[in-house]
């Protein structure tokens, strides 16, 4: 699958591993195609929502 297929609603993971994330938005950010992602982690008690941005080239699509 190519990086161009990553879009809002895609389920992705960092190529190096990590949690499954949902892409909220993909846009050019200072010349780098960037995905804004959300994911949930369970620390001690309720699930906590996390979010961050990643270059699209660092992500892979995950079959959901």
C-alpha positions as CSV (number, residue, x, y, z in Angstrom):
1,X,0.0,0.0,0.0
2,X,1.3,3.5,-0.8
3,X,1.5,6.5,1.5
4,X,-1.1,8.3,-0.7
5,X,-3.8,5.9,0.6
6,X,-3.5,7.2,4.1
7,X,-6.4,9.6,4.7
8,X,-8.8,10.7,7.4
9,X,-10.4,7.6,9.0
10,X,-7.5,5.3,8.1
11,X,-6.2,3.0,10.8
12,X,-2.4,3.2,10.9
13,X,0.6,2.2,12.9
14,X,4.2,3.5,13.0
15,X,6.4,1.4,10.7
16,X,8.6,0.8,13.9
17,X,5.5,-0.5,15.8
18,X,3.3,0.9,18.5
19,X,-0.4,1.4,19.0
20,X,-3.0,1.4,16.3
21,X,-4.1,4.9,15.6
22,X,-6.9,6.6,13.7
23,X,-6.0,9.4,11.2
24,X,-8.0,12.5,11.8
25,X,-6.5,14.7,9.1
26,X,-3.7,14.6,6.5
27,X,-2.1,17.9,5.3
28,X,1.1,19.5,4.2
29,X,2.9,20.9,7.3
30,X,6.0,22.9,6.4
31,X,6.6,20.8,3.3
32,X,6.1,17.4,4.9
33,X,2.9,15.4,4.4
34,X,1.7,14.9,8.0
35,X,-1.0,12.8,9.6
36,X,-2.8,14.0,12.8
37,X,-3.6,10.8,14.7
38,X,-5.5,9.7,17.8
39,X,-5.2,6.6,19.9
40,X,-6.1,5.3,23.3
41,X,-3.9,3.9,26.0
42,X,-4.8,2.3,29.3
43,X,-2.6,3.5,32.1
44,X,-4.0,2.8,35.6
45,X,-7.7,3.5,35.2
46,X,-9.8,4.7,32.4
47,X,-8.6,4.7,28.9
48,X,-6.8,7.9,28.0
49,X,-6.9,9.5,24.6
50,X,-3.6,10.5,23.1
51,X,-2.8,12.4,19.9
52,X,0.2,13.5,17.9
53,X,1.4,14.2,14.4
54,X,3.6,12.0,12.3
55,X,5.1,12.2,8.8
56,X,3.0,10.0,6.5
57,X,6.1,8.3,5.4
58,X,6.6,6.9,8.9
59,X,3.2,5.2,8.9
60,X,1.8,2.0,7.5
61,X,-1.9,1.2,6.9
62,X,-3.4,-1.5,9.0
63,X,-6.2,-3.8,7.8
64,X,-9.1,-3.1,10.1
